[in-house]
Amino acid sequence: MGTNALSNPAVRGTPVRWRLGRGTRKTALVVHILSAGAWVGIDVVVGVLVVIAWFTDDSAVAGLAYQALGLFAVWPMLTAGLVCLASGILLGLGSRYGLVRYWWVAVKLVMNVVLCVLVLIALRPGLDEVVEHGRALAAGRVSTLDVSSMFFPPAVSLTALTVATVLAVVKPWGLIRPSRSRHRAPGRP
């Protein structure tokens, strides 16, 4: 069974990479796109609720909007972000793009991790107070909680997700470390 040693990637010094099958890759890509779309949609809903609560003159409507933030602003957003992260990692590991082979993939990976962490450390801690503020407003009680910072989470997240989408389409910047093996003279290590 004469196999040529040079045809074996492990013998040539090129690492053997695991690849997703075509059907699995397409399924992972669909999950990735749908989870990113869900994440964007959840951010839009959160942004609309914040704008409604902020600009309405009806305290009952504002109260309901602030209470609804408790339903959308953390767990659905975090779930969509983590599914997007997991499917992106799967796609990176199982495709030619890799996780840290191309700049655009590495930047998207970092952005996804940062956004998921921000949901937990920047959004989650104050959300119970915002929901309670909403309950007070809906019940006709006076509440003086400053909720102006609620504009930032959907604005930051939507901006970052838009940048990630552009990166996925444009694929700028090339390889992180271009391979030197293409430039070596034949027969040299």
Secondary structure as the mmCIF struct_conf table of DSSP 4:
data_model
#
loop_
_struct_conf.conf_type_id
_struct_conf.id
_struct_conf.beg_label_comp_id
_struct_conf.beg_label_asym_id
_struct_conf.beg_label_seq_id
_struct_conf.end_label_comp_id
_struct_conf.end_label_asym_id
_struct_conf.end_label_seq_id
HELX_RH_3T_P HELX_RH_3T_P1 ALA A 5 SER A 7
BEND BEND1 ASN A 8 ASN A 8
HELX_RH_AL_P HELX_RH_AL_P1 PRO A 9 ARG A 12
TURN_TY1_P TURN_TY1_P1 GLY A 13 GLY A 13
HELX_LH_PP_P HELX_LH_PP_P1 THR A 14 VAL A 16
HELX_RH_AL_P HELX_RH_AL_P2 ARG A 22 PHE A 55
BEND BEND2 ASP A 57 ASP A 57
HELX_RH_AL_P HELX_RH_AL_P3 SER A 59 PHE A 72
TURN_TY1_P TURN_TY1_P2 ALA A 73 VAL A 74
HELX_RH_AL_P HELX_RH_AL_P4 TRP A 75 LEU A 93
TURN_TY1_P TURN_TY1_P3 GLY A 94 GLY A 94
BEND BEND3 SER A 95 SER A 95
TURN_TY1_P TURN_TY1_P4 ARG A 96 ARG A 101
STRN STRN1 TYR A 102 TYR A 102
HELX_RH_AL_P HELX_RH_AL_P5 TRP A 103 LEU A 118
HELX_RH_PI_P HELX_RH_PI_P1 VAL A 119 LEU A 123
HELX_RH_AL_P HELX_RH_AL_P6 ARG A 124 ALA A 138
TURN_TY1_P TURN_TY1_P5 ALA A 139 GLY A 140
HELX_RH_3T_P HELX_RH_3T_P2 SER A 148 PHE A 151
HELX_RH_AL_P HELX_RH_AL_P7 PHE A 152 VAL A 170
BEND BEND4 TRP A 173 TRP A 173
STRN STRN2 LEU A 175 LEU A 175
BEND BEND5 ILE A 176 ARG A 177
BEND BEND6 ARG A 180 ARG A 180
HELX_RH_3T_P HELX_RH_3T_P3 SER A 181 HIS A 183
BEND BEND7 ARG A 184 ARG A 184
HELX_LH_PP_P HELX_LH_PP_P2 ALA A 185 ALA A 185
TURN_TY1_P TURN_TY1_P6 PRO A 186 GLY A 187
#
